[in-house]
Amino acid sequence: MKKLLVIIESQKSGWKATDLDILGFFEKQDNLEVSAFALGEKPEEIKKTPSALKHVVFNKELQFYNPKALASVVTSYLKKKSFDFVISTSTLKTKDYFPVVCANLKSPYFNEIQEFKLSKEGILSLTKSLYSGKAVCQFEISQQSSPIFCLFQANQVKASYKIGENYSNFENYSNFENYSNFEISLEKNPIQHLEFKKREGNLKDLSEAEIIVSGGRGMQNPENFKFLEELAKTIGATVGASRAVTDAGWRPYNEQVGQTGKTVSPKLYIACGISGAIQHLAGMQNSKCIVVINKDSSAPFFKKCSYGLVGDLFQILPLLNQALKKP
Ligand SMILES: Cc1cc2nc3c(=O)[nH]c(=O)nc-3n(C[C@H](O)[C@H](O)[C@H](O)COP(=O)(O)OP(=O)(O)OC[C@H]3O[C@@H](n4cnc5c(N)ncnc54)[C@H](O)[C@@H]3O)c2cc1C
């Protein structure tokens, strides 16, 4: 039986939800032995812990963005343990430190994976999109000499994971700010963390959001984004934007969706006043359901959407918000 490790990011509020989805997905496969390893900030509530979680490292050095420390902990862990596959969610953090771990261990690395299938004969097939979604690439791997590292696009796999009270592995945990239940040696870190500034606006990162409401040049000015923010609040969505908007300075760059922005794959993507240029579609075409609001019926986005509303967004958005607010 092949061994698979899911790396989970731990945060003060708990375990990263998209990593738990991945864990739940793999635990349902019968030809894999699945375990998990968590690292990051000490969660407030350790009692709610996935049963597959065997080892944890909570350390101040890992609390903030620190790719060198993350790479060094994961490398030292994997030098002691043996796995066939190492999996996590594709995030800014993992995209930075996974390649370093792979280089350290001379292992292959696949990013933005959409499908992972392991046959009874042990042949692995992976699917990912290429060239801004214009092509789909499939890899088949029948032999391996080191663990294969894969980062999954967020929300590609969904399997609700039931967290029970499985914390017996972590006795004496609550006494320590820095805690690990296996031996790690953290290299002296050249990166010093000076300050943490909380970003205003979106609480949930775009690449992990389940619902996104995005605005384009059709929003006309930055003040009008209040219509999107109100709708986002009503339906628990995260606000995104086209490049025309971020280039104009109406919204911050971390909200840009597309080829040169973030790749997102929410359950629902609502595009308001966005024409649907190929570079925008490249970042969101894996969304499960796409709703387009545009006053121009010939906008290219209408060819790519699940539902289209031809009309003025300034009339539609307040009505939509009102209707969705009703109990
Ligand atoms: C190398 C490269 C990389 C790029 N990367 C990205 C990227 O990552 N992300 C990205 O988004 N773009 C990217 N672009 C830019 C992209 O080509 C488009 O220029 C951009 O997406 C257009 O943004 P937009 O749809 O908001 O604006 P526009 O194309 O101007 O469209 C505005 C739309 O709003 C509609 N509209 C106007 N008023 C209303 C109203 N009242 N009600 C309803 N609809 C209305 C209009 O009909 C129109 O369709 C890139 C371009 C290049 C060359």
The ligand as a Gaussian input file, in Angstrom:
#p B3LYP/6-31G(d) Opt

LIG

0 1
 C        0.047000      39.907000     -20.476000
 C       -1.310000      40.322000     -19.964000
 C       -1.728000      39.842000     -18.749000
 C       -2.990000      40.203000     -18.260000
 N       -3.417000      39.690000     -17.046000
 C       -4.670000      39.952000     -16.628000
 C       -5.164000      39.409000     -15.413000
 O       -4.468000      38.704000     -14.675000
 N       -6.441000      39.678000     -15.074000
 C       -7.281000      40.459000     -15.835000
 O       -8.439000      40.666000     -15.442000
 N       -6.819000      41.005000     -16.965000
 C       -5.545000      40.792000     -17.377000
 N       -5.101000      41.389000     -18.507000
 C       -5.917000      42.446000     -19.141000
 C       -7.050000      41.919000     -20.016000
 O       -6.575000      41.702000     -21.320000
 C       -8.224000      42.931000     -20.060000
 O       -7.713000      44.166000     -20.521000
 C       -8.900000      43.179000     -18.731000
 O       -9.261000      41.932000     -18.151000
 C      -10.142000      44.030000     -18.942000
 O      -10.744000      44.298000     -17.704000
 P      -12.310000      44.554000     -17.611000
 O      -13.046000      43.399000     -18.189000
 O      -12.609000      44.974000     -16.218000
 O      -12.492000      45.859000     -18.508000
 P      -13.169000      46.038000     -19.936000
 O      -12.610000      45.112000     -20.948000
 O      -13.114000      47.497000     -20.240000
 O      -14.691000      45.594000     -19.709000
 C      -15.615000      46.315000     -18.935000
 C      -16.969000      45.659000     -19.134000
 O      -17.910000      46.270000     -18.278000
 C      -19.144000      46.314000     -18.949000
 N      -19.935000      47.393000     -18.343000
 C      -19.692000      48.730000     -18.359000
 N      -20.621000      49.400000     -17.635000
 C      -21.481000      48.454000     -17.171000
 C      -22.667000      48.517000     -16.390000
 N      -23.127000      49.674000     -15.914000
 N      -23.312000      47.357000     -16.119000
 C      -22.858000      46.169000     -16.580000
 N      -21.745000      46.056000     -17.340000
 C      -21.074000      47.176000     -17.621000
 C      -18.782000      46.575000     -20.393000
 O      -19.819000      46.146000     -21.279000
 C      -17.514000      45.751000     -20.558000
 O      -17.795000      44.433000     -21.048000
 C       -3.822000      41.059000     -19.012000
 C       -3.381000      41.525000     -20.251000
 C       -2.149000      41.179000     -20.722000
 C       -1.702000      41.693000     -22.074000

